[in-house]
């Protein structure tokens, strides 16, 4: 606090056009000249009166450890992006296919295997049912795709099940769909990453023990990639999707060609597998349904594109529809192709789960060489990136929910890179939790997976059905029929999944979805009640002037921070009172003695506290003041020392912190912190 | 915020004599009458002008969950005690012996055993050396006691080694002694409680596995007992000490009488013990020294009485000296008596550590019956209460240290029961940490124990030596001789302990003491530097008036909390500016439109934030204001909603919290929190 002896010029500050003036000469009579416009540094003028626009400088450009943190952040996720660039961050169809369909397409890598594993419970013979089941699932996919093409057209600003169900079936159905989807997305991340790591450990078995750690690191990588923003993550994640499609098409072509030529020998299960119990269960409808529902995971990716319509380049809905169709076609070819080859060759899933069926197939066709490694790496990559679909969808859905007041408002806030930061981080942590809880086992996670998504499907389709019926727009009859079939199909699958997998884990979803729904509704209710309480229903009476506050300054001793606090109090009030609470009568006498020369005419009240408490007597004193003027707020001015190092906080301000917590809940009380920064030695 | 349409009477509030007035009639011209004096509720008037004395009511009498917490607290530790009662809380000699000497006297329970355990490494024959070693330790105790009688007389206000060493050898030596003692006290608690629990598990072996838990619970009980205040803990803890003394004297008398009559058979070690390796090491000087240093633990209690002189009834030093002598005599009788009996009968320590030697002795003399249980329970109790000595000393020493600025000031603060709350709690947690780390093993903890205390002894005696030499008061020659002998003795023991137990754990103390010393000196330096920076070296110029603050009110939307914040800002400044930072141009337009009817003439600045950041642009805006008036502080008025339930905090104020943390470190910035409490629905 080194001040020049000249009194500071207490000139009025202009909050908007602000100019700082300087005397032309040195004599008091000399005129002032404007020397700079302070707002030019970091701001531009807006169009309206009283409007400023912040530039990037206000966000960047820090010094010290905050600057270091900022540079690390820029290195990891890039520079901030201007809101207006949102349009330019939109996705082309080629990128959108990679981002939104990697989930769908990658299901072909493990879908057939999951069907076979259930059938293998009956015996090797039952595995031949894989191909018909794969065909059935493909037909179902066609129905759902057709159905969702209509949804996308009807909701070009985002065809999430949450929106469609809310809009047509009421907010309850919408929140139910949202809860189911949120859980589905978290499970998707866990399943996809686990499956990706399983593809990797098929060729490097030593890593099997580390699979939870590897999976978690991969989720962390996805989190950082997505915090960089949607367009960049499109670029990063495009290559693996297309690499997988090309590699698989090539292998399927090669395999089918050789099969037609009768060139492929039948698969012989290694002798070691014989010791593991396989088969023995009777083949019943229930088991077939379970096998079917395990395969139905392949459809979970459909929602992704509908949810992401606003991220497409214009015309959004047309591009989204085309992309959806392409994704379905590619998936169908790969899924049926793989199912055909593995059943023809007679591949049996590895009961020890150390090798995937796809890996067995490629190994059988091309041996232990280069092709196997390429195929497995491409599979691993696309599976990990399938998780990325959820990283695109979960944050967007939670932003819709936050906008409507079902989730905390942070979820609706776009970060510096236009990504929904909070949603991305929340998804990552929940997925890692799930990976740890289920030891990154695909088989363990799958039962949790399908139910939520199919529940959302059903609600979305049912919403469309209602919409067609109510509106009866031109062409409503075929539309109604398609969505009707879609509703029926997905509802049946949801029921099958719920019953056939109930004890394998579906029960957990059946418990969690309603709980999450209650949480969302609870948050909504809180925000709604609060809104009612806080919003002004009438324009306040302009005559009403807030009463002047009663100003008190608790001081512990006579020092510079206390002096500053008293000076501040005097600058805003003519009747500020300093209060010294003490348990030592001697220091109280001393303070009384020194006070007049120290603080002039400011009133001092010494409160003796023979029970050595500080907060209780202060609150009682405030109550006594309050009784004299119940309408006036009490302003408590606190002197606080600002330590230079974090550890110094342990030595200071503990009492001030406790006091502030107490004053925060006291009605009609305002706390002003006057920090004192000691000069650098 | 329901206000009557009548303007609030903005009458001046009297901070001291406060009266609230009321109109006699209802017409404006009617006179006011005084109706009550608000300070009569909770305060009395002090003798000085402007002085109030808080009553117990200001500390008690809360409602809601704070009231519940307060009642629980009163139940556990009692009602607050008035500072003036400190005199009445003083200890009589009988109580002081129980509180301060339980450590010393209880050492007789495990001292002989620790000597025997080291000697047993040579073989059963070497155990006969126990009695001579016990004699040697008793002689040493006599020297130290004589020496400390002089210290107590010289320092009647507290003869802690820290004070004596600081006073005569400089603050460095004082802090070294303090560091050694603090560590010693923590270890004392751990050792005593472990030994007490060992006495218990000797008769109830099933509890052996739970010893860490039992020990921790006992430390927790001691903590609560001590928080109740020193006098009450004296009452609680008196009985076990005297019960142990009486029980042991009776058993020793009975045993010695029977021994003299030749009535006691020799002890035969159980066959099971033979399988455990005993003996084999050569009997050398080193091993004898180790056995001696294990026995020297018995002396650690001496410091306690010297430290606690101010807690005695007047005349303090005389009473303390007498108590010290009595404690030494009682200890000597028990220690030598037990050593004599066990060696005469030929008892060998249990290599499995499941039975204490004392338990073996009593069992051998009286069988498995009633006497054994009484003896063991009394032993367990006094050992646990020996820990209580540290609970009396550690907090007092840390209060001395805090007073002198070597520890955070909280340590010097007497709680509601006149106990040093912070020190008691800190000691408890550190002791529990040590118990967990060492699995509550007496043998493992002992090597940590003796070194610190003997280091402090040596420094204290050396301080007295210097004092005699400098002052040469009447009778200084014998005084110098006694303290010289004391210094020599304790220095030799410290050296013996450090070298003979180095690898058993003394190294840890040798590392920790200097580290703790550095910490204390670092804290001291910090407080000293700060004092220099904060204290006013000259009376400030009365002409100097603090400049009016620039007042800004960041608002997120137009609602009741914002209205309150703006009203407050206007009540203390004529040029307050509301700032709305937004990334949505539409809401900005809306706000501009509604503003005039909403906030009258208060200026509104809208800052468009196209990078969606809030804090960066606000800080940049403040910088721009600051450049116009570098001398004026900026007052940031924050509207804050006060949630009714803890979980609602998760949904609110996150941004406000981050903002406050940033503003706290900004120079020349004051933050005023205007809380808004929503009306109860």
Interface residues (C-beta under 8 A of the other chain):
Chain A: X3 X7 X8 X9 X10 X11 X12 X13 X14 X15 X16 X18 X19 X20 X36 X38 X39 X41 X42 X43 X46 X48 X49 X50 X51 X52 X53 X54 X56 X57 X58 X59 X80 X81 X82 X83 X84 X408 X409 X410 X413 X414 X415 X416 X523 X526 X527 X529 X530 X533 X534 X535 X536 X539 X540 X542 X544 X545 X546 X547 X548 X549 X550 X552 X558 X559 X560 X561 X563 X564 X567 X568 X570 X571 X572 X573 X575 X577 X581 X583 X588 X589 X592 X597 X598 X600 X603 X604 X605 X606 X607 X608 X609 X610 X611 X612 X613 X616 X617 X619 X620 X621 X623 X624 X625 X627 X628 X629 X631 X632 X633 X635 X640 X641 X642 X648 X650 X651 X654 X660 X664 X665 X667 X669 X670 X671 X672 X673 X674 X675 X676 X677 X678 X679 X681
Chain B: X3 X7 X8 X9 X10 X11 X12 X13 X14 X15 X16 X18 X19 X20 X36 X38 X39 X41 X42 X43 X46 X48 X49 X50 X51 X52 X53 X54 X56 X57 X58 X59 X80 X81 X82 X83 X84 X408 X409 X410 X413 X414 X415 X416 X523 X526 X527 X529 X530 X533 X534 X535 X536 X539 X540 X542 X544 X545 X546 X547 X548 X549 X550 X552 X558 X559 X560 X561 X563 X564 X567 X568 X570 X571 X572 X573 X575 X577 X581 X583 X588 X589 X592 X597 X598 X600 X603 X604 X605 X606 X607 X608 X609 X610 X611 X612 X613 X616 X617 X619 X620 X621 X623 X624 X625 X627 X628 X629 X631 X632 X633 X635 X640 X641 X642 X648 X650 X651 X654 X664 X665 X667 X669 X670 X671 X672 X673 X674 X675 X676 X677 X678 X679 X681
